[in-house]
Amino acid sequence: MNLSDKILKVLKSRILNWEYPPNNPLVEGDLSAEFGVSRSPVREALSMLEAMGLAERRKNRTFVVKQVHSSAVREIYELREALELYVVERLCADEGRAGRLAALKQQWLSLGEDTPDSKALDAETAARLDRDFHEGLAELLGNQAILDTLRSLSERLHIFRTIDFQRSGRIGETCRQHLAILEAIESGDVALARQCLLDNI
């Protein structure tokens, strides 16, 4: 991993975890001093953040964390919904689906149990596990283009999903919804799998 990639990883984490809120300035000079590098790798990292939709360049050539508007979030969710509905439909038609879903199902059965581990889940961890579940379904399908697209969408929605998991009862509700999705896919019931997915999204 080169310098710009390392800087990108840190900055992206800070943005997604709300350490850098919307409109927070991303100053080349300050960041290069913090990381102990020249401005060049910092500039490359900022340009990559811009390409990801996490930062924007102002007229004076400075960067700030991008403000995400509700309409943009809605559009991202609509695209995610369309892709994931396609994934569950295809998985329902897969004759070997039961065996392929077993590991995912066992994980969420364990998380759904009333254990110290399940009670200790924080919003950040729950959001990550939720993302892993949805990306895991796409991975089972074996379509790399869909998986890459969902990963990109998940990164852009990470902040909102973490906030959602701070709501009381949301983690337990998600466990139940994920198990319902898996059971519907196992049974091959496309209509039920679609509805369970929509309830979860």
Sine and cosine of phi, psi and omega as CSV:
sin_phi,cos_phi,sin_psi,cos_psi,sin_omega,cos_omega
0.00,0.00,0.83,-0.55,-0.02,-1.00
-0.99,0.17,0.06,-1.00,-0.09,-1.00
-0.86,0.52,-0.72,0.69,-0.05,-1.00
-0.90,0.45,-0.60,0.80,0.03,-1.00
-0.92,0.40,-0.63,0.77,0.03,-1.00
-0.90,0.43,-0.68,0.73,0.02,-1.00
-0.91,0.41,-0.67,0.74,0.04,-1.00
-0.84,0.54,-0.70,0.71,-0.03,-1.00
-0.86,0.51,-0.69,0.73,-0.01,-1.00
-0.92,0.38,-0.74,0.68,-0.04,-1.00
-0.90,0.43,-0.65,0.76,0.01,-1.00
-0.89,0.46,-0.67,0.74,0.03,-1.00
-0.88,0.47,-0.66,0.75,-0.01,-1.00
-0.91,0.42,-0.62,0.79,0.01,-1.00
-0.94,0.35,-0.74,0.68,-0.07,-1.00
-0.93,0.37,-0.44,0.90,0.02,-1.00
-0.99,-0.13,0.21,0.98,0.12,-0.99
0.93,0.36,0.25,0.97,0.12,-0.99
-0.93,0.37,-0.54,0.84,0.11,-0.99
-0.93,-0.36,0.98,-0.20,-0.02,-1.00
-0.96,0.26,0.18,-0.98,0.05,-1.00
-0.81,0.59,0.63,-0.78,0.00,-1.00
0.96,0.29,0.09,1.00,0.09,-1.00
-0.92,0.40,0.79,-0.61,-0.01,-1.00
-0.93,0.36,0.62,-0.79,0.06,-1.00
-0.90,-0.43,1.00,-0.04,-0.16,-0.99
-1.00,-0.02,0.86,-0.51,-0.05,-1.00
-0.79,0.61,-0.76,0.65,-0.06,-1.00
-0.88,0.47,-0.70,0.71,0.00,-1.00
-0.90,0.43,-0.68,0.74,-0.03,-1.00
-0.94,0.35,-0.62,0.78,0.02,-1.00
-0.91,0.42,-0.59,0.81,0.05,-1.00
-0.93,0.37,-0.67,0.75,0.00,-1.00
-0.89,0.46,-0.70,0.72,-0.06,-1.00
-1.00,0.06,-0.14,0.99,0.01,-1.00
0.92,0.38,0.62,0.78,-0.02,-1.00
-0.74,-0.67,0.14,-0.99,0.08,-1.00
-0.96,0.29,0.11,-0.99,-0.03,-1.00
-0.96,0.29,-0.37,0.93,-0.11,-0.99
-0.86,0.50,-0.79,0.61,0.02,-1.00
-0.92,0.40,-0.50,0.87,0.06,-1.00
-0.91,0.41,-0.70,0.72,0.00,-1.00
-0.88,0.47,-0.66,0.75,0.03,-1.00
-0.89,0.45,-0.68,0.74,0.01,-1.00
-0.90,0.44,-0.66,0.75,0.01,-1.00
-0.91,0.41,-0.62,0.79,0.05,-1.00
-0.91,0.42,-0.60,0.80,0.04,-1.00
-0.93,0.36,-0.61,0.79,0.08,-1.00
-0.88,0.47,-0.62,0.78,0.03,-1.00
-0.90,0.44,-0.69,0.73,0.00,-1.00
-0.90,0.44,-0.49,0.87,0.02,-1.00
-0.99,0.17,-0.17,0.99,-0.03,-1.00
1.00,0.10,0.26,0.97,-0.02,-1.00
-0.99,-0.16,-0.27,0.96,0.02,-1.00
-0.65,-0.76,0.35,-0.94,0.07,-1.00
-0.69,-0.72,0.51,-0.86,-0.03,-1.00
-1.00,-0.10,0.80,-0.60,0.02,-1.00
-1.00,0.08,0.15,-0.99,-0.07,-1.00
-0.88,0.48,-0.50,0.86,0.01,-1.00
-1.00,0.08,0.25,0.97,0.08,-1.00
0.96,0.28,0.13,0.99,0.08,-1.00
-1.00,0.04,0.36,-0.93,0.01,-1.00
-0.95,-0.32,0.54,-0.84,0.15,-0.99
-0.69,-0.73,0.35,-0.94,0.10,-0.99
-0.91,0.41,0.75,-0.67,-0.10,-1.00
-0.95,0.32,0.69,-0.72,0.10,-0.99
-0.99,0.15,0.85,-0.53,0.00,-1.00
-1.00,-0.08,0.85,-0.52,-0.04,-1.00
-1.00,0.01,0.41,-0.91,-0.08,-1.00
-0.85,0.52,-0.58,0.82,0.00,-1.00
-0.91,0.41,-0.60,0.80,0.02,-1.00
-0.93,0.38,-0.65,0.76,0.03,-1.00
-0.89,0.45,-0.67,0.74,0.01,-1.00
-0.88,0.48,-0.67,0.74,0.00,-1.00
-0.90,0.43,-0.62,0.78,0.03,-1.00
-0.90,0.43,-0.69,0.72,0.02,-1.00
-0.90,0.44,-0.60,0.80,0.01,-1.00
-0.90,0.44,-0.67,0.75,0.02,-1.00
-0.92,0.38,-0.69,0.73,0.03,-1.00
-0.86,0.51,-0.69,0.73,0.00,-1.00
-0.86,0.50,-0.73,0.69,-0.02,-1.00
-0.88,0.47,-0.68,0.73,-0.01,-1.00
-0.92,0.40,-0.69,0.73,-0.06,-1.00
-0.95,0.31,-0.53,0.85,0.09,-1.00
-0.89,0.45,-0.65,0.76,0.05,-1.00
-0.89,0.46,-0.67,0.74,-0.01,-1.00
-0.87,0.50,-0.76,0.65,-0.05,-1.00
-0.93,0.38,-0.55,0.83,0.05,-1.00
-0.89,0.46,-0.70,0.72,0.01,-1.00
-0.92,0.39,-0.64,0.77,0.00,-1.00
-0.92,0.40,-0.56,0.83,0.04,-1.00
-0.88,0.47,-0.48,0.88,-0.03,-1.00
-1.00,0.01,-0.05,1.00,-0.04,-1.00
-0.99,0.11,0.89,-0.45,-0.06,-1.00
-0.91,0.42,-0.42,0.91,0.00,-1.00
-0.99,-0.13,0.35,0.94,-0.14,-0.99
-0.89,0.46,-0.62,0.79,-0.10,-1.00
-0.85,0.53,-0.74,0.67,0.00,-1.00
-0.91,0.41,-0.60,0.80,-0.05,-1.00
-0.96,0.28,-0.42,0.91,-0.02,-1.00
-1.00,0.02,-0.17,0.99,-0.16,-0.99
-0.83,0.55,-0.72,0.69,-0.06,-1.00
-0.91,0.42,-0.69,0.73,0.04,-1.00
-0.88,0.48,-0.68,0.73,-0.04,-1.00
-0.90,0.43,-0.67,0.74,-0.01,-1.00
-0.90,0.44,-0.64,0.77,0.02,-1.00
-0.86,0.50,-0.72,0.70,-0.06,-1.00
-0.98,0.19,-0.39,0.92,0.16,-0.99
-0.90,0.43,-0.67,0.74,0.01,-1.00
-0.91,0.41,-0.68,0.73,-0.01,-1.00
-0.93,0.37,-0.49,0.87,-0.03,-1.00
-0.98,0.20,-0.23,0.97,0.01,-1.00
-0.97,0.25,0.45,-0.89,-0.01,-1.00
-0.99,0.13,0.98,0.20,-0.04,-1.00
-0.86,-0.51,0.29,-0.96,0.06,-1.00
-0.84,0.55,-0.61,0.79,-0.01,-1.00
-0.90,0.44,-0.67,0.74,-0.03,-1.00
-0.94,0.35,-0.57,0.82,0.00,-1.00
-0.94,0.33,-0.45,0.89,-0.08,-1.00
-0.99,0.12,-0.06,1.00,-0.01,-1.00
-0.89,0.45,0.80,-0.59,0.10,-0.99
-1.00,-0.10,0.16,-0.99,-0.08,-1.00
-0.87,0.49,-0.63,0.78,-0.02,-1.00
-0.90,0.44,-0.72,0.69,0.01,-1.00
-0.91,0.41,-0.66,0.75,0.01,-1.00
-0.88,0.47,-0.66,0.75,0.02,-1.00
-0.90,0.44,-0.62,0.78,0.02,-1.00
-0.92,0.40,-0.69,0.72,0.01,-1.00
-0.91,0.42,-0.60,0.80,0.05,-1.00
-0.89,0.45,-0.69,0.72,0.04,-1.00
-0.89,0.46,-0.68,0.74,0.01,-1.00
-0.88,0.48,-0.59,0.81,0.01,-1.00
-0.89,0.45,-0.78,0.62,-0.07,-1.00
-0.93,0.38,-0.62,0.78,0.06,-1.00
-0.94,0.34,-0.51,0.86,0.03,-1.00
-0.90,0.44,-0.61,0.79,0.06,-1.00
-0.89,0.46,-0.70,0.72,0.01,-1.00
-0.91,0.41,-0.58,0.82,0.02,-1.00
-0.91,0.42,-0.62,0.79,0.04,-1.00
-0.89,0.46,-0.54,0.84,0.01,-1.00
-0.93,0.37,-0.52,0.86,0.06,-1.00
1.00,0.09,0.28,0.96,0.03,-1.00
-0.98,-0.18,0.97,-0.23,-0.10,-0.99
-0.91,0.42,-0.57,0.82,-0.01,-1.00
-0.90,0.44,-0.68,0.73,0.03,-1.00
-0.91,0.41,-0.69,0.73,-0.01,-1.00
-0.88,0.48,-0.72,0.70,0.01,-1.00
-0.89,0.46,-0.65,0.76,0.00,-1.00
-0.91,0.41,-0.70,0.72,0.02,-1.00
-0.89,0.45,-0.61,0.79,0.04,-1.00
-0.89,0.45,-0.67,0.74,0.03,-1.00
-0.89,0.45,-0.69,0.72,0.02,-1.00
-0.91,0.42,-0.63,0.78,-0.01,-1.00
-0.88,0.47,-0.64,0.77,0.02,-1.00
-0.88,0.47,-0.65,0.76,-0.04,-1.00
-0.96,0.29,-0.37,0.93,-0.01,-1.00
-0.99,-0.17,-0.03,1.00,-0.15,-0.99
-0.82,0.57,-0.71,0.71,-0.03,-1.00
-0.85,0.52,-0.74,0.68,-0.08,-1.00
-0.93,0.37,-0.58,0.81,0.01,-1.00
-0.94,0.33,-0.60,0.80,0.05,-1.00
-0.90,0.44,-0.68,0.73,0.04,-1.00
-0.88,0.48,-0.66,0.75,-0.01,-1.00
-0.87,0.50,-0.60,0.80,-0.03,-1.00
-0.97,0.23,-0.06,1.00,0.11,-0.99
-0.99,0.14,-0.20,0.98,0.01,-1.00
-0.95,0.32,0.70,-0.72,-0.03,-1.00
-0.84,0.54,0.78,-0.63,0.05,-1.00
0.99,0.11,-0.08,1.00,-0.09,-1.00
-0.92,0.39,-0.61,0.79,-0.05,-1.00
-0.91,0.41,-0.73,0.69,0.04,-1.00
-0.89,0.46,-0.63,0.77,0.03,-1.00
-0.88,0.47,-0.66,0.75,0.00,-1.00
-0.91,0.42,-0.65,0.76,0.05,-1.00
-0.84,0.54,-0.73,0.69,-0.01,-1.00
-0.90,0.43,-0.65,0.76,-0.01,-1.00
-0.92,0.40,-0.65,0.76,0.01,-1.00
-0.91,0.42,-0.66,0.75,0.04,-1.00
-0.90,0.43,-0.61,0.79,0.03,-1.00
-0.90,0.43,-0.64,0.77,0.04,-1.00
-0.88,0.48,-0.75,0.66,-0.03,-1.00
-0.89,0.46,-0.67,0.75,0.00,-1.00
-0.92,0.39,-0.60,0.80,0.04,-1.00
-0.92,0.40,-0.65,0.76,0.05,-1.00
-0.91,0.42,-0.69,0.72,0.02,-1.00
-0.83,0.55,-0.64,0.77,-0.03,-1.00
-0.98,0.21,-0.20,0.98,-0.02,-1.00
0.98,0.22,0.26,0.97,-0.03,-1.00
-1.00,0.06,0.99,-0.10,-0.09,-1.00
-0.88,0.47,-0.73,0.69,-0.04,-1.00
-0.87,0.49,-0.69,0.73,0.00,-1.00
-0.93,0.37,-0.66,0.75,0.01,-1.00
-0.88,0.47,-0.66,0.75,0.04,-1.00
-0.88,0.47,-0.71,0.70,-0.03,-1.00
-0.91,0.40,-0.66,0.75,0.03,-1.00
-0.89,0.45,-0.63,0.77,0.03,-1.00
-0.91,0.42,-0.71,0.70,0.00,-1.00
-0.88,0.47,-0.61,0.80,0.05,-1.00
-0.89,0.46,-0.57,0.82,-0.04,-1.00
-0.98,0.20,-0.66,0.75,-0.02,-1.00
-0.93,0.36,0.00,0.00,0.00,0.00
